[in-house]
């Protein structure tokens, strides 16, 4: 079953290297990642972590959203991911959520088109 892309929103999920956003419920990142890895043909977790961004946010506690990125210490994202992060930042702002951690991540990220 193909997992459908979602509009960038004030939710938790994954952002692909092409900027596509896949939303998930709190604590469902790992199961969604396994399904997306299969869908997009990733053979290793390391390759997945190098390309994809994990957006975490718990609407129940309204903790600040943040990006958890395991890409081997690199802080590089694609331009498409950056564009999606700005869209998501806007959605969180509209919802009145503190976005300081997300804004900090965006300010320090460096764009790289190819991994």
C-alpha positions in Angstrom: 0.0 0.0 0.0 1.4 3.4 -1.0 1.6 6.0 1.7 0.3 9.3 0.5 2.0 12.7 0.9 0.3 15.3 3.1 0.2 19.0 3.0 2.9 20.5 5.3 1.1 21.1 8.6 1.6 21.7 12.3 2.0 17.9 12.9 4.7 15.4 13.5 6.0 13.4 10.5 8.8 12.9 8.0 10.2 15.2 5.3 11.7 13.5 2.2 14.6 14.8 0.2 12.2 16.0 -2.4 10.3 18.1 0.2 7.4 15.7 0.5 5.7 15.6 3.9 4.3 12.4 5.5 2.4 13.0 8.7 2.1 10.6 11.5 0.7 10.4 15.1 3.0 10.9 18.1 5.2 7.8 18.6 4.4 6.5 15.1 7.6 7.8 13.4 9.4 4.5 13.4 6.6 2.4 11.9 6.0 5.1 9.3 9.7 5.2 8.5 9.9 1.4 8.0 7.0 1.6 5.5 8.4 4.6 3.7 11.9 3.0 3.5 10.2 0.1 1.7 8.1 2.4 -0.5 11.1 4.4 -1.6 13.6 1.6 -1.9 16.0 2.4 1.0 18.2 -0.6 1.9 19.7 0.7 5.1 18.7 2.9 8.0 21.9 4.9 7.6 20.9 5.9 4.0 17.4 6.8 5.3 18.7 9.0 8.1 21.1 10.8 5.7 18.2 11.8 3.5 15.1 12.3 5.6 14.1 14.7 8.4 12.0 13.7 11.4 9.7 16.4 12.6 8.6 15.9 16.2 5.7 17.6 17.9 3.2 16.5 20.6 -0.1 18.4 20.3 -1.2 17.0 23.6 1.6 18.7 25.6 2.2 21.5 23.0 5.9 21.0 23.3 8.0 23.0 20.9 8.3 21.3 17.5 11.8 20.3 16.4 13.7 18.4 13.7 15.5 15.3 14.8 18.1 14.6 12.2 20.5 11.7 12.5 22.5 12.3 9.3 25.9 11.5 10.7 26.5 14.9 12.2 25.9 16.7 8.9 23.6 19.6 9.1 22.7 19.7 5.4 19.3 19.6 3.9 17.9 19.9 0.4 16.3 23.2 -0.9 13.0 21.3 -1.2 13.2 20.2 2.5 14.0 23.8 3.5 11.0 25.1 1.5 8.8 22.5 3.3 10.2 23.5 6.7 9.2 27.1 6.0 5.7 25.9 5.1 5.5 23.9 8.3 6.9 26.8 10.3 4.1 29.0 9.0 1.5 26.3 9.9 2.8 26.2 13.5 2.8 30.0 13.7 -0.8 30.2 12.6 -1.7 27.6 15.3 0.0 29.8 17.9 2.7 27.3 18.8 6.2 28.3 20.0 8.5 27.6 17.0 11.8 28.8 18.5 13.5 25.4 18.2 12.3 24.9 14.7 13.4 28.4 13.7 16.8 27.8 15.2 17.2 24.5 13.2 16.3 26.3 10.0 18.7 29.2 10.6 21.7 26.8 11.1 20.8 24.3 8.3 22.9 24.5 5.1 21.4 23.6 1.7 22.9 20.8 -0.3 20.9 19.5 -3.3 22.6 16.2 -3.7 23.6 13.8 -1.0 
